[in-house]
Amino acid sequence: MAIPNEIPAHARIVVRVSEGVDPVDHRMKYRDYVGHVTSWDGHTLEMVRDAAANGSRPAQRVTIDADTIITLKPVPERNFTRP
């Protein structure tokens, strides 16, 4: 996949990265990160990963190497409806 030269700060995106081949089942493993971009220099993506919707994981700062990115795309903001 061709990675864009520019990704605007504060854009909400989903990024799929390769985690390599699992030694047990010998299949490729992937991880998805959804959050807001803080910076992108063409080699390293820094973002704030959204907290889990069910509260099981707080927001996290993550740094992703461009060589591991499989795909990325913009996603809309979450809807927050209060009960």
Backbone hydrogen bonds in HBPLUS format (Angstrom, degrees):
<---DONOR---> <-ACCEPTOR-->    atom                        ^
c    i                          cat <-CA-CA->   ^        H-A-AA   ^      H-
h    n   atom  resd res      DA  || num        DHA   H-A  angle D-A-AA Bond
n    s   type  num  typ     dist DA aas  dist angle  dist       angle   num
A0011-ALA N   A0008-PRO O   3.25 MM   3  5.73 154.7  2.31 131.1 131.6     1
A0010-HIS N   A0037-VAL O   2.77 MM  27  4.99 174.9  1.77 144.9 144.9     2
A0037-VAL N   A0011-ALA O   2.95 MM  26  5.53 159.0  1.99 154.1 157.9     3
A0075-VAL N   A0012-ARG O   3.00 MM  63  5.81 164.2  2.03 137.3 138.1     4
A0013-ILE N   A0035-GLY O   2.87 MM  22  5.76 156.5  1.93 169.4 170.4     5
A0035-GLY N   A0013-ILE O   3.04 MM  22  5.76 158.9  2.09 160.6 167.3     6
A0014-VAL N   A0073-LYS O   2.89 MM  59  5.60 154.7  1.95 159.7 167.6     7
A0073-LYS N   A0014-VAL O   3.05 MM  59  5.60 148.3  2.16 148.5 158.3     8
A0015-VAL N   A0033-TYR O   2.80 MM  18  5.15 156.5  1.85 148.3 156.4     9
A0033-TYR N   A0015-VAL O   2.83 MM  18  5.15 152.9  1.90 146.4 155.7    10
A0016-ARG N   A0071-THR O   2.92 MM  55  5.30 168.5  1.94 148.1 151.4    11
A0070-ILE N   A0016-ARG O   2.73 MM  54  5.48 173.0  1.74 158.8 160.1    12
A0017-VAL N   A0031-ARG O   2.89 MM  14  5.44 165.7  1.91 158.2 162.1    13
A0031-ARG N   A0017-VAL O   3.01 MM  14  5.44 150.7  2.10 145.7 153.6    14
A0018-SER N   A0068-THR O   2.94 MM  50  5.42 153.9  2.01 148.6 155.5    15
A0019-GLU N   A0029-LYS O   2.76 MM  10  5.27 169.7  1.78 152.9 149.5    16
A0029-LYS N   A0020-GLY O   2.86 MM   9  5.70 149.0  1.95 153.5 161.0    17
A0022-ASP N   A0027-ARG O   2.89 MM   5  5.51 171.0  1.90 147.8 147.9    18
A0026-HIS N   A0022-ASP O   2.79 MM   4  4.94 132.7  2.01 140.0 148.7    19
A0050-ASP N   A0034-VAL O   2.79 MM  16  5.99 166.9  1.81 147.7 151.6    20
A0036-HIS N   A0048-VAL O   3.03 MM  12  5.32 146.2  2.14 144.3 142.8    21
A0048-VAL N   A0036-HIS O   2.85 MM  12  5.32 158.6  1.90 150.5 154.6    22
A0038-THR N   A0046-GLU O   2.80 MM   8  5.49 174.8  1.81 140.8 141.1    23
A0039-SER N   A0046-GLU O   3.17 MM   7  5.16 163.6  2.20 135.4 134.4    24
A0046-GLU N   A0039-SER O   2.88 MM   7  5.16 177.7  1.88 156.0 155.9    25
A0041-ASP N   A0044-THR O   3.42 MM   3  5.87 157.0  2.48 143.3 148.7    26
A0066-ALA N   A0043-HIS O   2.84 MM  23  5.02 165.9  1.86 149.1 144.5    27
A0045-LEU N   A0064-ILE O   2.82 MM  19  5.04 172.7  1.83 155.4 156.5    28
A0064-ILE N   A0045-LEU O   2.76 MM  19  5.04 165.9  1.78 152.7 157.8    29
A0047-MET N   A0062-VAL O   3.03 MM  15  5.55 162.8  2.06 157.3 161.9    30
A0062-VAL N   A0047-MET O   2.88 MM  15  5.55 168.3  1.90 164.8 167.9    31
A0049-ARG N   A0060-GLN O   2.56 MM  11  5.01 147.1  1.66 169.5 165.9    32
A0060-GLN N   A0049-ARG O   3.11 MM  11  5.01 150.8  2.20 129.2 138.2    33
A0052-ALA N   A0057-ARG O   2.85 MM   5  5.08 154.8  1.92 141.5 150.0    34
A0055-GLY N   A0052-ALA O   3.02 MM   3  5.22 162.3  2.05 110.5 115.6    35
A0068-THR N   A0065-ASP O   3.02 MM   3  5.73 158.9  2.06 121.5 127.5    36
A0069-ILE N   A0066-ALA O   3.22 MM   3  5.33 154.9  2.29 105.6 112.9    37
